[in-house]
């Protein structure tokens, strides 16, 4: 019956991802908890059938039911990635429940980074608090292997951040993954993200000259690592 468990998790994850898009879109502007979703073009309030993640997008052929404007495909992709990220989460397990919070926070940062090349630190504040607690709890358990896997990469990212070659947000996410999971997991996630990024922009000379939102690729790398473990 594992498939029922995974389908349920996928639906939960896609719903959370859908709401994450709403949060990023409305934060600091209007209520994103109790108010109903609406079309950003015609401001028509959506009915419940228009808000079913993934399915409504497919049934409506990617267009608003009311004004027929094209809905960005990024919403569909985000909902799919959210579902995949939560596929193996056991919500009855306290450790996995905390991991779910981390995944949701990083997803908020990824969406914001994709849209504006930056994110509000408030999006990852709960995860930073969790990271701080993990540091305190596991400080006495740090071994030489963890230090060898963490220090060189951290110093490299710190140097690149100071030189403005990468954003401060990327460094923050690296630290979050290191302390919420472990240095090896964080390194593999960033390696996977880098490979996907290079594959995505290979031969695209225009994109190479422009700032790239890296956190969405980190999130994809994170999903791959979670599903492969």
N, C-alpha and C positions, 0 to 999 in steps of 0.2 A: 504493500500500500504506500510505498515511498513516493510514487508519482502523485498521489493525492496531496501529500504533504508539500511536495515541490510546486505543484500547481497553485496551492493556497498561498505559499510564500511568494510566488511570482506575482500573483494578483495583489497581494499586500504591498510588495515592493513597487509595482507599477502605480498603485494609488498614491503611495508616499511620494514617488517621483513627480506625479502629476501635481500634487499639492506643493512640492518644492518649487516648481515653476511659478506657481501662483505667489508664493512667499517672496521669491526674488523679484518678481514683477511689481508687487504691491508694497514691499517693505518701505516704511517711511512715508508712504503716500496714502494708503487706505487700509481698511481692515482686511486681513487675509485669513481670519479664523472663522468668523460667523457669516460673513456675506457670501452670497452665491457667486459663482463664476459667471463671467460675461464675455462677449466678443470684444476684443480690444479695438475693433474697427467700427462696428455699429452700436456698441454698448448694450446690445440686447442680452438680457439675462438668459443663460442656458438652462434647458430643462435637464432632468436627471439622466435622460438617455444620451444627451450630448456630452456627458461628463464621464462616461465609462472609458477608462484608459484603453488605448490601442483600438478597441473594437469600434468605438464611436468614430474615430478618425478614419477607419477603413470603410465603415458604412456610409459616412458622409463624403467619401472620396477626397478627404483632405480639405474640405471647404466648409465654411460656416453655413449652417442650415438657413440662416436668415438673409445675410447680405452676399453670400456665395464667394466671399473673398478666400483666397488660398490660405490655409493654416500652415505655418512653417513646419516642415518635416522634422525639425529639431525636437518638437514636442513629442512626436511619435518615438523618435530615437531615444530621447531621455526616459520616457516611460518604459521602453523595452530594457534599457540598461538598468533602470531601477529594479525592475522585476528580476533580472539576472543577478544583480548584486545581493538580493535577499533570498536567493534560491535555497541556500543551505542553512539559513538562520533558524535556530530552534528558539522560539520566543519564550518557551517555558524555562530555558536555561538562563540564569542571571548573566553569565559571561557573554552569551550570544545576544542578550537584550542590550547590553552595553555596546557590543559590536554594531548592533543595528543603529544606535544613536550616532556612533562614529561614521558609519556609512551614509546616514542621512545628512549629517553636517558637511561631510566632504562633497556630497552631491550638491548641496546648496552653493558651496564654494565653486564647484566645477561649472554650474549653470551661470553663475555671476561672472566667472572668469571668461567664459565663452562669449557672453553678451557684451561685457565692458572691459575685459582684460584686467579686472581687479575684483576683489570681493571684500565685503564688510567683515571685519574680524568677529563681529557678533555672530556670524553664521557658524563659526567653529568654536565659539566660547565654551559650550558644554564639553566638546571634545578636548579642548585645552585643559579644562578642569580634570577630566578623566585621565589625561596624560600625566598631569601633576601628581595625581593620586597614585598612578602606576609607578612613577619615579620613586616616590616615597616608600611605597610598599616593596619594590624590588631592588632598591639601591644596594642592599647588602648582598644581593645575589648576582651582581654584575661579574662576569668572568672575562678573561683575556680575549676569548673568541669574539664576544660581543663588541669589545672595544676595538679590535682589529677590523671588524666589519663596519663599525660605525664611524670611527674618527676620521679615516682618510676621505670618505665620501662627504661627511659633514663639513670638513675643512675645505674641500673642493667647492661644495655648494656655497659655503660662506664667502669664499674668495670671489666666486662668480657673482654672488649677490652684491658684494661691495663694488664690484666692477660694473654693476648694472647689466650683466649678461643674462641673468635670470631674475625673476621677480622675487620679492620677499615672501610672497604667498607660497611659492613652490618650496622654499626652505621650511616654512611653517608646516606644510603638509608632510614633508619628509620627516620632520621631528615627530609629528602626530603619529605617523605610521610606525616609526621606530619605537615609540614608547607604548603605543596601544597594541602593537603586535610584537615585532622584534626587528633588529637591524637587518638580518638576512631577508626577511619578508619585505621590508621597506626598499632595500637595494634591488631585489628582484622585480618589485613593482615598478620602480623608476626605470630599470633596464628595459622591461617590457614596454613601458610607455614611450621610451625613447625610440625603440625599434619601430613601434607603430607610427610615431610621429615622422620619423625619417621616411618610412614607406609611403606615408600619406602625402608628403610634400616632395618626393623625389622627382626631379625634373621640372618643378614649378619655381622658376626663377623669381617671379613676382612675389610669391608668398615668402620666399626666403629673405626678402628685404623688409618684410613687415613683422611687427611683433606677433607672436603666436601664443594663443591661450593653451598652456601646457597642462593645466589641472584636469581638463576633460580627458586628456590622454592618460593621465595618472589614474583617473577613475576607471578607465577601461582596463589598464594594467592591474589595478586592484581587483577588479572582477575576475580577471583571468587567474590571478594568484589564489583567490578564494575558492574558485571552482576546481583548481588543480590540486588543492591540498586535501 
